[in-house]
Amino acid sequence: MCQGKVIPRVEEELGPDQTSRGLRFSDKRNIVCPWHGWEFDIESGRHCGDPKYRLRPVDVRVRDNRVYVSVPAEN
């Protein structure tokens, strides 16, 4: 996801009878993999279509206007 794009989530608005009233942009954000097109909720890391898939969380800190990311070593 290192080169993923952060985009507004597209949601379908449903009427009381569950018919579609069209698509709209949400206040929620997704990150999209540039190679596979998979979208993940940027806050939970869960895949939007199948929540059993999830991104591995990493520790991110901002200090002195710099962003530091701690990535755990692979075993």
matplotlib code that plots the C-alpha trace (Angstrom):
import matplotlib.pyplot as plt

x = [0.0, 3.1, 1.9, -1.9, -4.2, -6.6, -10.0, -13.5, -15.6, -18.5, -21.7, -25.1, -28.0, -31.0, -34.6, -37.0, -38.1, -34.4, -34.4, -31.3, -31.3, -27.9, -24.3, -22.6, -19.3, -19.0, -17.0, -15.2, -11.9, -10.5, -7.0, -6.7, -3.9, -2.4, -1.5, -4.6, -7.3, -8.4, -9.9, -9.5, -11.0, -8.3, -9.2, -9.8, -7.6, -10.4, -11.2, -14.4, -15.9, -14.7, -13.7, -11.8, -9.0, -7.1, -4.0, -1.3, -1.3, 1.9, 2.9, 2.9, 4.0, 4.5, 7.4, 8.9, 6.7, 8.1, 6.2, 7.9, 6.6, 7.7, 7.4, 7.8, 10.5, 9.2, 9.9]
y = [0.0, 2.2, 4.0, 3.6, 6.5, 7.8, 8.4, 9.1, 6.0, 5.6, 4.4, 3.5, 5.4, 3.2, 4.3, 2.9, 0.2, -0.7, 0.6, 2.5, 6.3, 6.5, 6.6, 9.3, 10.1, 9.5, 11.4, 8.0, 7.3, 4.3, 3.5, 1.7, -0.6, 0.7, -2.8, -4.8, -2.2, -3.6, -1.0, -0.9, 1.2, 3.6, 3.5, -0.2, -1.6, -4.0, -4.9, -3.1, -6.2, -9.0, -7.9, -11.1, -9.5, -6.8, -4.7, -5.2, -2.1, -0.1, 2.5, 6.0, 9.1, 12.7, 14.6, 17.9, 17.9, 14.5, 11.3, 8.2, 4.7, 1.7, -1.5, -4.8, -7.2, -10.2, -13.6]
z = [0.0, 0.0, -3.2, -2.6, -3.1, -0.4, -1.9, -0.6, -0.1, -2.6, -0.9, -2.3, -0.8, -0.3, 0.2, 2.8, 0.4, -0.2, -3.8, -4.9, -4.8, -6.4, -5.4, -3.3, -1.8, 1.9, 4.6, 5.2, 3.3, 1.6, 0.5, -2.8, -3.9, -7.1, -8.4, -7.5, -7.1, -3.7, -1.4, 2.4, 5.1, 6.1, 9.8, 10.3, 7.6, 6.6, 3.0, 1.9, 0.2, 2.5, 6.1, 6.7, 4.7, 6.6, 6.2, 8.9, 11.2, 11.6, 14.2, 12.7, 14.5, 13.5, 15.2, 14.1, 11.0, 9.9, 9.6, 11.2, 10.4, 12.4, 10.4, 12.2, 10.9, 8.9, 10.4]

ax = plt.figure().add_subplot(projection="3d")
ax.plot(x, y, z, "-o")
ax.set_aspect("equal")
plt.show()
